[in-house]
Amino acid sequence: MPSLADSLTYRFRRPVVDKTGIQDAFSLNLVYSDRPDDATHPSIFTALQQLGLRLTAAKGPVEIFVVDHLDKGASEN
């Protein structure tokens, strides 16, 4: 599940946090469509629900990296 959460983070460009507590490895075939007019494949939300999972929006702490200052040092390259 942590790998799925990482994949969904990349897909949605937003943090996805795994709260299932499941650490076992699974082989998943997640078939979905991003096109609303595609009647042959479900949305990603429906596809996840078919696996017994759901995405819910929530606020919470996330790790970020902040650069306060950057000095350009002398370099020969």
PDB file with one MODEL, atoms N, CA, C and O in Angstrom:
MODEL        1
ATOM      1  N   MET A   1       0.795  -1.190   0.000  1.00  0.00           N
ATOM      2  CA  MET A   1       0.000   0.000   0.000  1.00  0.00           C
ATOM      3  C   MET A   1       0.849   1.271   0.000  1.00  0.00           C
ATOM      4  O   MET A   1       0.469   2.259  -0.628  1.00  0.00           O
ATOM      5  N   PRO A   2       1.994   1.265   0.693  1.00  0.00           N
ATOM      6  CA  PRO A   2       2.825   2.476   0.609  1.00  0.00           C
ATOM      7  C   PRO A   2       3.263   2.791  -0.825  1.00  0.00           C
ATOM      8  O   PRO A   2       3.342   3.960  -1.202  1.00  0.00           O
ATOM      9  N   SER A   3       3.546   1.766  -1.620  1.00  0.00           N
ATOM     10  CA  SER A   3       3.932   1.989  -3.012  1.00  0.00           C
ATOM     11  C   SER A   3       2.765   2.547  -3.821  1.00  0.00           C
ATOM     12  O   SER A   3       2.959   3.408  -4.680  1.00  0.00           O
ATOM     13  N   LEU A   4       1.563   2.064  -3.552  1.00  0.00           N
ATOM     14  CA  LEU A   4       0.381   2.582  -4.237  1.00  0.00           C
ATOM     15  C   LEU A   4       0.174   4.050  -3.871  1.00  0.00           C
ATOM     16  O   LEU A   4      -0.138   4.864  -4.740  1.00  0.00           O
ATOM     17  N   ALA A   5       0.343   4.394  -2.604  1.00  0.00           N
ATOM     18  CA  ALA A   5       0.202   5.786  -2.174  1.00  0.00           C
ATOM     19  C   ALA A   5       1.235   6.665  -2.870  1.00  0.00           C
ATOM     20  O   ALA A   5       0.921   7.781  -3.285  1.00  0.00           O
ATOM     21  N   ASP A   6       2.461   6.172  -2.998  1.00  0.00           N
ATOM     22  CA  ASP A   6       3.494   6.935  -3.710  1.00  0.00           C
ATOM     23  C   ASP A   6       3.124   7.131  -5.171  1.00  0.00           C
ATOM     24  O   ASP A   6       3.320   8.215  -5.722  1.00  0.00           O
ATOM     25  N   SER A   7       2.592   6.096  -5.801  1.00  0.00           N
ATOM     26  CA  SER A   7       2.176   6.201  -7.201  1.00  0.00           C
ATOM     27  C   SER A   7       1.040   7.206  -7.367  1.00  0.00           C
ATOM     28  O   SER A   7       1.022   7.982  -8.322  1.00  0.00           O
ATOM     29  N   LEU A   8       0.095   7.186  -6.432  1.00  0.00           N
ATOM     30  CA  LEU A   8      -1.022   8.127  -6.499  1.00  0.00           C
ATOM     31  C   LEU A   8      -0.558   9.554  -6.221  1.00  0.00           C
ATOM     32  O   LEU A   8      -1.104  10.502  -6.786  1.00  0.00           O
ATOM     33  N   THR A   9       0.442   9.717  -5.357  1.00  0.00           N
ATOM     34  CA  THR A   9       1.021  11.040  -5.116  1.00  0.00           C
ATOM     35  C   THR A   9       1.597  11.598  -6.409  1.00  0.00           C
ATOM     36  O   THR A   9       1.391  12.766  -6.737  1.00  0.00           O
ATOM     37  N   TYR A  10       2.319  10.758  -7.142  1.00  0.00           N
ATOM     38  CA  TYR A  10       2.887  11.173  -8.427  1.00  0.00           C
ATOM     39  C   TYR A  10       1.767  11.489  -9.420  1.00  0.00           C
ATOM     40  O   TYR A  10       1.826  12.491 -10.132  1.00  0.00           O
ATOM     41  N   ARG A  11       0.756  10.635  -9.461  1.00  0.00           N
ATOM     42  CA  ARG A  11      -0.355  10.781 -10.409  1.00  0.00           C
ATOM     43  C   ARG A  11      -1.152  12.052 -10.173  1.00  0.00           C
ATOM     44  O   ARG A  11      -1.483  12.761 -11.123  1.00  0.00           O
ATOM     45  N   PHE A  12      -1.463  12.349  -8.911  1.00  0.00           N
ATOM     46  CA  PHE A  12      -2.299  13.504  -8.582  1.00  0.00           C
ATOM     47  C   PHE A  12      -1.499  14.775  -8.302  1.00  0.00           C
ATOM     48  O   PHE A  12      -2.066  15.863  -8.199  1.00  0.00           O
ATOM     49  N   ARG A  13      -0.177  14.630  -8.179  1.00  0.00           N
ATOM     50  CA  ARG A  13       0.685  15.761  -7.831  1.00  0.00           C
ATOM     51  C   ARG A  13       0.249  16.413  -6.520  1.00  0.00           C
ATOM     52  O   ARG A  13       0.358  17.627  -6.344  1.00  0.00           O
ATOM     53  N   ARG A  14      -0.238  15.592  -5.621  1.00  0.00           N
ATOM     54  CA  ARG A  14      -0.641  15.993  -4.269  1.00  0.00           C
ATOM     55  C   ARG A  14      -0.254  14.858  -3.338  1.00  0.00           C
ATOM     56  O   ARG A  14      -0.213  13.705  -3.765  1.00  0.00           O
ATOM     57  N   PRO A  15       0.030  15.154  -2.087  1.00  0.00           N
ATOM     58  CA  PRO A  15       0.397  14.080  -1.164  1.00  0.00           C
ATOM     59  C   PRO A  15      -0.756  13.103  -0.948  1.00  0.00           C
ATOM     60  O   PRO A  15      -1.886  13.513  -0.683  1.00  0.00           O
ATOM     61  N   VAL A  16      -0.466  11.825  -1.060  1.00  0.00           N
ATOM     62  CA  VAL A  16      -1.419  10.760  -0.737  1.00  0.00           C
ATOM     63  C   VAL A  16      -0.783   9.954   0.389  1.00  0.00           C
ATOM     64  O   VAL A  16       0.315   9.420   0.235  1.00  0.00           O
ATOM     65  N   VAL A  17      -1.476   9.868   1.520  1.00  0.00           N
ATOM     66  CA  VAL A  17      -0.947   9.201   2.703  1.00  0.00           C
ATOM     67  C   VAL A  17      -1.663   7.862   2.875  1.00  0.00           C
ATOM     68  O   VAL A  17      -2.892   7.797   2.877  1.00  0.00           O
ATOM     69  N   ASP A  18      -0.881   6.809   3.016  1.00  0.00           N
ATOM     70  CA  ASP A  18      -1.436   5.472   3.247  1.00  0.00           C
ATOM     71  C   ASP A  18      -1.835   5.340   4.707  1.00  0.00           C
ATOM     72  O   ASP A  18      -0.980   5.376   5.592  1.00  0.00           O
ATOM     73  N   LYS A  19      -3.112   5.191   4.962  1.00  0.00           N
ATOM     74  CA  LYS A  19      -3.593   4.990   6.330  1.00  0.00           C
ATOM     75  C   LYS A  19      -4.214   3.609   6.501  1.00  0.00           C
ATOM     76  O   LYS A  19      -4.957   3.380   7.456  1.00  0.00           O
ATOM     77  N   THR A  20      -3.918   2.687   5.589  1.00  0.00           N
ATOM     78  CA  THR A  20      -4.484   1.341   5.684  1.00  0.00           C
ATOM     79  C   THR A  20      -3.785   0.506   6.742  1.00  0.00           C
ATOM     80  O   THR A  20      -4.402  -0.365   7.357  1.00  0.00           O
ATOM     81  N   GLY A  21      -2.509   0.764   6.957  1.00  0.00           N
ATOM     82  CA  GLY A  21      -1.738  -0.056   7.887  1.00  0.00           C
ATOM     83  C   GLY A  21      -1.295  -1.376   7.269  1.00  0.00           C
ATOM     84  O   GLY A  21      -0.665  -2.190   7.944  1.00  0.00           O
ATOM     85  N   ILE A  22      -1.612  -1.601   6.008  1.00  0.00           N
ATOM     86  CA  ILE A  22      -1.255  -2.845   5.320  1.00  0.00           C
ATOM     87  C   ILE A  22       0.178  -2.738   4.803  1.00  0.00           C
ATOM     88  O   ILE A  22       0.495  -1.832   4.032  1.00  0.00           O
ATOM     89  N   GLN A  23       1.034  -3.653   5.221  1.00  0.00           N
ATOM     90  CA  GLN A  23       2.433  -3.641   4.798  1.00  0.00           C
ATOM     91  C   GLN A  23       2.749  -4.774   3.815  1.00  0.00           C
ATOM     92  O   GLN A  23       3.835  -4.805   3.237  1.00  0.00           O
ATOM     93  N   ASP A  24       1.811  -5.696   3.626  1.00  0.00           N
ATOM     94  CA  ASP A  24       2.059  -6.818   2.718  1.00  0.00           C
ATOM     95  C   ASP A  24       2.159  -6.329   1.278  1.00  0.00           C
ATOM     96  O   ASP A  24       1.633  -5.270   0.935  1.00  0.00           O
ATOM     97  N   ALA A  25       2.828  -7.097   0.452  1.00  0.00           N
ATOM     98  CA  ALA A  25       2.961  -6.769  -0.966  1.00  0.00           C
ATOM     99  C   ALA A  25       1.792  -7.374  -1.743  1.00  0.00           C
ATOM    100  O   ALA A  25       1.358  -8.490  -1.459  1.00  0.00           O
ATOM    101  N   PHE A  26       1.295  -6.636  -2.712  1.00  0.00           N
ATOM    102  CA  PHE A  26       0.198  -7.083  -3.553  1.00  0.00           C
ATOM    103  C   PHE A  26       0.534  -6.798  -5.003  1.00  0.00           C
ATOM    104  O   PHE A  26       1.305  -5.889  -5.311  1.00  0.00           O
ATOM    105  N   SER A  27      -0.045  -7.572  -5.872  1.00  0.00           N
ATOM    106  CA  SER A  27       0.038  -7.301  -7.294  1.00  0.00           C
ATOM    107  C   SER A  27      -1.334  -6.782  -7.723  1.00  0.00           C
ATOM    108  O   SER A  27      -2.323  -7.513  -7.678  1.00  0.00           O
ATOM    109  N   LEU A  28      -1.386  -5.525  -8.136  1.00  0.00           N
ATOM    110  CA  LEU A  28      -2.649  -4.897  -8.506  1.00  0.00           C
ATOM    111  C   LEU A  28      -2.665  -4.560  -9.983  1.00  0.00           C
ATOM    112  O   LEU A  28      -1.645  -4.179 -10.556  1.00  0.00           O
ATOM    113  N   ASN A  29      -3.812  -4.701 -10.584  1.00  0.00           N
ATOM    114  CA  ASN A  29      -4.013  -4.267 -11.953  1.00  0.00           C
ATOM    115  C   ASN A  29      -5.114  -3.213 -11.904  1.00  0.00           C
ATOM    116  O   ASN A  29      -6.299  -3.540 -11.970  1.00  0.00           O
ATOM    117  N   LEU A  30      -4.718  -1.961 -11.790  1.00  0.00           N
ATOM    118  CA  LEU A  30      -5.654  -0.858 -11.640  1.00  0.00           C
ATOM    119  C   LEU A  30      -5.956  -0.290 -13.020  1.00  0.00           C
ATOM    120  O   LEU A  30      -5.131   0.407 -13.610  1.00  0.00           O
ATOM    121  N   VAL A  31      -7.141  -0.594 -13.524  1.00  0.00           N
ATOM    122  CA  VAL A  31      -7.551  -0.138 -14.853  1.00  0.00           C
ATOM    123  C   VAL A  31      -8.549   0.994 -14.678  1.00  0.00           C
ATOM    124  O   VAL A  31      -9.596   0.822 -14.054  1.00  0.00           O
ATOM    125  N   TYR A  32      -8.211   2.165 -15.239  1.00  0.00           N
ATOM    126  CA  TYR A  32      -9.089   3.325 -15.133  1.00  0.00           C
ATOM    127  C   TYR A  32      -8.850   4.246 -16.319  1.00  0.00           C
ATOM    128  O   TYR A  32      -7.918   4.061 -17.102  1.00  0.00           O
ATOM    129  N   SER A  33      -9.712   5.235 -16.428  1.00  0.00           N
ATOM    130  CA  SER A  33      -9.582   6.219 -17.492  1.00  0.00           C
ATOM    131  C   SER A  33      -9.648   7.618 -16.901  1.00  0.00           C
ATOM    132  O   SER A  33     -10.383   7.870 -15.946  1.00  0.00           O
ATOM    133  N   ASP A  34      -8.872   8.521 -17.480  1.00  0.00           N
ATOM    134  CA  ASP A  34      -8.921   9.932 -17.089  1.00  0.00           C
ATOM    135  C   ASP A  34      -9.961  10.697 -17.888  1.00  0.00           C
ATOM    136  O   ASP A  34     -10.275  11.844 -17.569  1.00  0.00           O
ATOM    137  N   ARG A  35     -10.490  10.072 -18.919  1.00  0.00           N
ATOM    138  CA  ARG A  35     -11.445  10.756 -19.790  1.00  0.00           C
ATOM    139  C   ARG A  35     -12.867  10.560 -19.282  1.00  0.00           C
ATOM    140  O   ARG A  35     -13.311   9.422 -19.133  1.00  0.00           O
ATOM    141  N   PRO A  36     -13.589  11.639 -19.014  1.00  0.00           N
ATOM    142  CA  PRO A  36     -14.963  11.508 -18.511  1.00  0.00           C
ATOM    143  C   PRO A  36     -15.922  10.856 -19.509  1.00  0.00           C
ATOM    144  O   PRO A  36     -16.943  10.297 -19.107  1.00  0.00           O
ATOM    145  N   ASP A  37     -15.604  10.922 -20.810  1.00  0.00           N
ATOM    146  CA  ASP A  37     -16.490  10.345 -21.820  1.00  0.00           C
ATOM    147  C   ASP A  37     -16.190   8.875 -22.115  1.00  0.00           C
ATOM    148  O   ASP A  37     -16.820   8.285 -22.993  1.00  0.00           O
ATOM    149  N   ASP A  38     -15.245   8.279 -21.399  1.00  0.00           N
ATOM    150  CA  ASP A  38     -14.879   6.873 -21.600  1.00  0.00           C
ATOM    151  C   ASP A  38     -15.809   5.985 -20.773  1.00  0.00           C
ATOM    152  O   ASP A  38     -15.677   5.900 -19.553  1.00  0.00           O
ATOM    153  N   ALA A  39     -16.745   5.330 -21.448  1.00  0.00           N
ATOM    154  CA  ALA A  39     -17.708   4.462 -20.755  1.00  0.00           C
ATOM    155  C   ALA A  39     -17.163   3.043 -20.560  1.00  0.00           C
ATOM    156  O   ALA A  39     -17.794   2.233 -19.881  1.00  0.00           O
ATOM    157  N   THR A  40     -16.003   2.733 -21.143  1.00  0.00           N
ATOM    158  CA  THR A  40     -15.467   1.378 -21.045  1.00  0.00           C
ATOM    159  C   THR A  40     -14.601   1.170 -19.806  1.00  0.00           C
ATOM    160  O   THR A  40     -14.379   0.032 -19.393  1.00  0.00           O
ATOM    161  N   HIS A  41     -14.108   2.258 -19.209  1.00  0.00           N
ATOM    162  CA  HIS A  41     -13.257   2.154 -18.029  1.00  0.00           C
ATOM    163  C   HIS A  41     -13.758   3.099 -16.948  1.00  0.00           C
ATOM    164  O   HIS A  41     -14.214   4.199 -17.259  1.00  0.00           O
ATOM    165  N   PRO A  42     -13.681   2.694 -15.689  1.00  0.00           N
ATOM    166  CA  PRO A  42     -14.135   3.559 -14.597  1.00  0.00           C
ATOM    167  C   PRO A  42     -13.113   4.669 -14.309  1.00  0.00           C
ATOM    168  O   PRO A  42     -11.975   4.624 -14.777  1.00  0.00           O
ATOM    169  N   SER A  43     -13.543   5.645 -13.539  1.00  0.00           N
ATOM    170  CA  SER A  43     -12.608   6.667 -13.066  1.00  0.00           C
ATOM    171  C   SER A  43     -11.647   6.022 -12.071  1.00  0.00           C
ATOM    172  O   SER A  43     -11.889   4.909 -11.604  1.00  0.00           O
ATOM    173  N   ILE A  44     -10.577   6.705 -11.752  1.00  0.00           N
ATOM    174  CA  ILE A  44      -9.620   6.150 -10.794  1.00  0.00           C
ATOM    175  C   ILE A  44     -10.265   5.966  -9.422  1.00  0.00           C
ATOM    176  O   ILE A  44      -9.928   5.030  -8.698  1.00  0.00           O
ATOM    177  N   PHE A  45     -11.193   6.860  -9.063  1.00  0.00           N
ATOM    178  CA  PHE A  45     -11.859   6.750  -7.768  1.00  0.00           C
ATOM    179  C   PHE A  45     -12.734   5.494  -7.704  1.00  0.00           C
ATOM    180  O   PHE A  45     -12.747   4.792  -6.693  1.00  0.00           O
ATOM    181  N   THR A  46     -13.457   5.221  -8.779  1.00  0.00           N
ATOM    182  CA  THR A  46     -14.291   4.018  -8.839  1.00  0.00           C
ATOM    183  C   THR A  46     -13.426   2.763  -8.868  1.00  0.00           C
ATOM    184  O   THR A  46     -13.753   1.768  -8.222  1.00  0.00           O
ATOM    185  N   ALA A  47     -12.324   2.804  -9.613  1.00  0.00           N
ATOM    186  CA  ALA A  47     -11.417   1.650  -9.690  1.00  0.00           C
ATOM    187  C   ALA A  47     -10.841   1.336  -8.312  1.00  0.00           C
ATOM    188  O   ALA A  47     -10.724   0.167  -7.945  1.00  0.00           O
ATOM    189  N   LEU A  48     -10.481   2.357  -7.552  1.00  0.00           N
ATOM    190  CA  LEU A  48      -9.966   2.135  -6.205  1.00  0.00           C
ATOM    191  C   LEU A  48     -11.045   1.579  -5.287  1.00  0.00           C
ATOM    192  O   LEU A  48     -10.766   0.715  -4.455  1.00  0.00           O
ATOM    193  N   GLN A  49     -12.281   2.067  -5.432  1.00  0.00           N
ATOM    194  CA  GLN A  49     -13.383   1.556  -4.609  1.00  0.00           C
ATOM    195  C   GLN A  49     -13.641   0.087  -4.911  1.00  0.00           C
ATOM    196  O   GLN A  49     -14.011  -0.670  -4.013  1.00  0.00           O
ATOM    197  N   GLN A  50     -13.452  -0.328  -6.157  1.00  0.00           N
ATOM    198  CA  GLN A  50     -13.633  -1.731  -6.518  1.00  0.00           C
ATOM    199  C   GLN A  50     -12.595  -2.614  -5.830  1.00  0.00           C
ATOM    200  O   GLN A  50     -12.815  -3.814  -5.661  1.00  0.00           O
ATOM    201  N   LEU A  51     -11.470  -2.029  -5.434  1.00  0.00           N
ATOM    202  CA  LEU A  51     -10.444  -2.755  -4.687  1.00  0.00           C
ATOM    203  C   LEU A  51     -10.654  -2.654  -3.179  1.00  0.00           C
ATOM    204  O   LEU A  51      -9.883  -3.214  -2.399  1.00  0.00           O
ATOM    205  N   GLY A  52     -11.698  -1.941  -2.776  1.00  0.00           N
ATOM    206  CA  GLY A  52     -11.981  -1.766  -1.362  1.00  0.00           C
ATOM    207  C   GLY A  52     -11.232  -0.599  -0.740  1.00  0.00           C
ATOM    208  O   GLY A  52     -11.103  -0.517   0.481  1.00  0.00           O
ATOM    209  N   LEU A  53     -10.741   0.300  -1.576  1.00  0.00           N
ATOM    210  CA  LEU A  53      -9.990   1.466  -1.110  1.00  0.00           C
ATOM    211  C   LEU A  53     -10.753   2.733  -1.450  1.00  0.00           C
ATOM    212  O   LEU A  53     -11.617   2.729  -2.328  1.00  0.00           O
ATOM    213  N   ARG A  54     -10.433   3.822  -0.750  1.00  0.00           N
ATOM    214  CA  ARG A  54     -11.029   5.103  -1.111  1.00  0.00           C
ATOM    215  C   ARG A  54     -10.050   6.221  -0.798  1.00  0.00           C
ATOM    216  O   ARG A  54      -9.221   6.128   0.107  1.00  0.00           O
ATOM    217  N   LEU A  55     -10.179   7.271  -1.575  1.00  0.00           N
ATOM    218  CA  LEU A  55      -9.387   8.469  -1.346  1.00  0.00           C
ATOM    219  C   LEU A  55     -10.285   9.500  -0.680  1.00  0.00           C
ATOM    220  O   LEU A  55     -11.379   9.787  -1.167  1.00  0.00           O
ATOM    221  N   THR A  56      -9.827  10.050   0.423  1.00  0.00           N
ATOM    222  CA  THR A  56     -10.580  11.103   1.085  1.00  0.00           C
ATOM    223  C   THR A  56      -9.658  12.295   1.298  1.00  0.00           C
ATOM    224  O   THR A  56      -8.496  12.141   1.674  1.00  0.00           O
ATOM    225  N   ALA A  57     -10.193  13.482   1.052  1.00  0.00           N
ATOM    226  CA  ALA A  57      -9.413  14.699   1.254  1.00  0.00           C
ATOM    227  C   ALA A  57      -9.340  14.999   2.743  1.00  0.00           C
ATOM    228  O   ALA A  57     -10.333  14.889   3.462  1.00  0.00           O
ATOM    229  N   ALA A  58      -8.165  15.374   3.191  1.00  0.00           N
ATOM    230  CA  ALA A  58      -7.970  15.704   4.600  1.00  0.00           C
ATOM    231  C   ALA A  58      -6.784  16.649   4.719  1.00  0.00           C
ATOM    232  O   ALA A  58      -5.927  16.709   3.837  1.00  0.00           O
ATOM    233  N   LYS A  59      -6.752  17.363   5.793  1.00  0.00           N
ATOM    234  CA  LYS A  59      -5.609  18.209   6.091  1.00  0.00           C
ATOM    235  C   LYS A  59      -4.724  17.496   7.102  1.00  0.00           C
ATOM    236  O   LYS A  59      -5.211  16.826   8.012  1.00  0.00           O
ATOM    237  N   GLY A  60      -3.434  17.650   6.928  1.00  0.00           N
ATOM    238  CA  GLY A  60      -2.510  17.012   7.849  1.00  0.00           C
ATOM    239  C   GLY A  60      -1.108  17.472   7.572  1.00  0.00           C
ATOM    240  O   GLY A  60      -0.863  18.172   6.590  1.00  0.00           O
ATOM    241  N   PRO A  61      -0.187  17.092   8.419  1.00  0.00           N
ATOM    242  CA  PRO A  61       1.203  17.504   8.229  1.00  0.00           C
ATOM    243  C   PRO A  61       1.844  16.754   7.066  1.00  0.00           C
ATOM    244  O   PRO A  61       1.600  15.565   6.862  1.00  0.00           O
ATOM    245  N   VAL A  62       2.658  17.465   6.317  1.00  0.00           N
ATOM    246  CA  VAL A  62       3.435  16.860   5.239  1.00  0.00           C
ATOM    247  C   VAL A  62       4.855  17.390   5.337  1.00  0.00           C
ATOM    248  O   VAL A  62       5.077  18.496   5.829  1.00  0.00           O
ATOM    249  N   GLU A  63       5.801  16.616   4.876  1.00  0.00           N
ATOM    250  CA  GLU A  63       7.192  17.040   4.889  1.00  0.00           C
ATOM    251  C   GLU A  63       7.465  17.889   3.657  1.00  0.00           C
ATOM    252  O   GLU A  63       7.080  17.533   2.544  1.00  0.00           O
ATOM    253  N   ILE A  64       8.133  19.014   3.871  1.00  0.00           N
ATOM    254  CA  ILE A  64       8.532  19.872   2.758  1.00  0.00           C
ATOM    255  C   ILE A  64       9.985  20.275   2.952  1.00  0.00           C
ATOM    256  O   ILE A  64      10.525  20.184   4.054  1.00  0.00           O
ATOM    257  N   PHE A  65      10.593  20.711   1.896  1.00  0.00           N
ATOM    258  CA  PHE A  65      11.979  21.148   1.916  1.00  0.00           C
ATOM    259  C   PHE A  65      11.995  22.629   1.564  1.00  0.00           C
ATOM    260  O   PHE A  65      11.511  23.019   0.501  1.00  0.00           O
ATOM    261  N   VAL A  66      12.547  23.455   2.445  1.00  0.00           N
ATOM    262  CA  VAL A  66      12.581  24.900   2.241  1.00  0.00           C
ATOM    263  C   VAL A  66      14.022  25.362   2.152  1.00  0.00           C
ATOM    264  O   VAL A  66      14.840  25.022   3.007  1.00  0.00           O
ATOM    265  N   VAL A  67      14.339  26.135   1.122  1.00  0.00           N
ATOM    266  CA  VAL A  67      15.653  26.754   0.980  1.00  0.00           C
ATOM    267  C   VAL A  67      15.493  28.211   1.377  1.00  0.00           C
ATOM    268  O   VAL A  67      14.825  28.981   0.686  1.00  0.00           O
ATOM    269  N   ASP A  68      16.111  28.590   2.499  1.00  0.00           N
ATOM    270  CA  ASP A  68      16.018  29.967   2.982  1.00  0.00           C
ATOM    271  C   ASP A  68      16.983  30.899   2.265  1.00  0.00           C
ATOM    272  O   ASP A  68      16.683  32.072   2.041  1.00  0.00           O
ATOM    273  N   HIS A  69      18.129  30.367   1.912  1.00  0.00           N
ATOM    274  CA  HIS A  69      19.152  31.239   1.326  1.00  0.00           C
ATOM    275  C   HIS A  69      20.075  30.389   0.465  1.00  0.00           C
ATOM    276  O   HIS A  69      20.340  29.228   0.776  1.00  0.00           O
ATOM    277  N   LEU A  70      20.554  30.973  -0.608  1.00  0.00           N
ATOM    278  CA  LEU A  70      21.477  30.276  -1.492  1.00  0.00           C
ATOM    279  C   LEU A  70      22.569  31.237  -1.910  1.00  0.00           C
ATOM    280  O   LEU A  70      22.294  32.298  -2.470  1.00  0.00           O
ATOM    281  N   ASP A  71      23.804  30.866  -1.641  1.00  0.00           N
ATOM    282  CA  ASP A  71      24.944  31.658  -2.077  1.00  0.00           C
ATOM    283  C   ASP A  71      25.598  30.953  -3.248  1.00  0.00           C
ATOM    284  O   ASP A  71      25.859  29.751  -3.195  1.00  0.00           O
ATOM    285  N   LYS A  72      25.860  31.699  -4.297  1.00  0.00           N
ATOM    286  CA  LYS A  72      26.567  31.120  -5.424  1.00  0.00           C
ATOM    287  C   LYS A  72      28.052  31.286  -5.149  1.00  0.00           C
ATOM    288  O   LYS A  72      28.587  32.393  -5.201  1.00  0.00           O
ATOM    289  N   GLY A  73      28.695  30.195  -4.860  1.00  0.00           N
ATOM    290  CA  GLY A  73      30.114  30.214  -4.534  1.00  0.00           C
ATOM    291  C   GLY A  73      30.963  30.251  -5.793  1.00  0.00           C
ATOM    292  O   GLY A  73      30.492  29.937  -6.886  1.00  0.00           O
ATOM    293  N   ALA A  74      32.199  30.631  -5.628  1.00  0.00           N
ATOM    294  CA  ALA A  74      33.136  30.650  -6.756  1.00  0.00           C
ATOM    295  C   ALA A  74      33.432  29.222  -7.191  1.00  0.00           C
ATOM    296  O   ALA A  74      33.696  28.357  -6.355  1.00  0.00           O
ATOM    297  N   SER A  75      33.391  28.979  -8.471  1.00  0.00           N
ATOM    298  CA  SER A  75      33.646  27.646  -8.977  1.00  0.00           C
ATOM    299  C   SER A  75      34.406  27.753 -10.291  1.00  0.00           C
ATOM    300  O   SER A  75      34.155  28.653 -11.093  1.00  0.00           O
ATOM    301  N   GLU A  76      35.331  26.832 -10.503  1.00  0.00           N
ATOM    302  CA  GLU A  76      36.093  26.828 -11.745  1.00  0.00           C
ATOM    303  C   GLU A  76      35.314  26.168 -12.877  1.00  0.00           C
ATOM    304  O   GLU A  76      35.685  26.315 -14.042  1.00  0.00           O
ATOM    305  N   ASN A  77      34.251  25.451 -12.561  1.00  0.00           N
ATOM    306  CA  ASN A  77      33.497  24.731 -13.603  1.00  0.00           C
ATOM    307  C   ASN A  77      32.472  25.608 -14.211  1.00  0.00           C
ATOM    308  O   ASN A  77      31.741  25.178 -15.104  1.00  0.00           O
TER     309      ASN A  77
ENDMDL
END
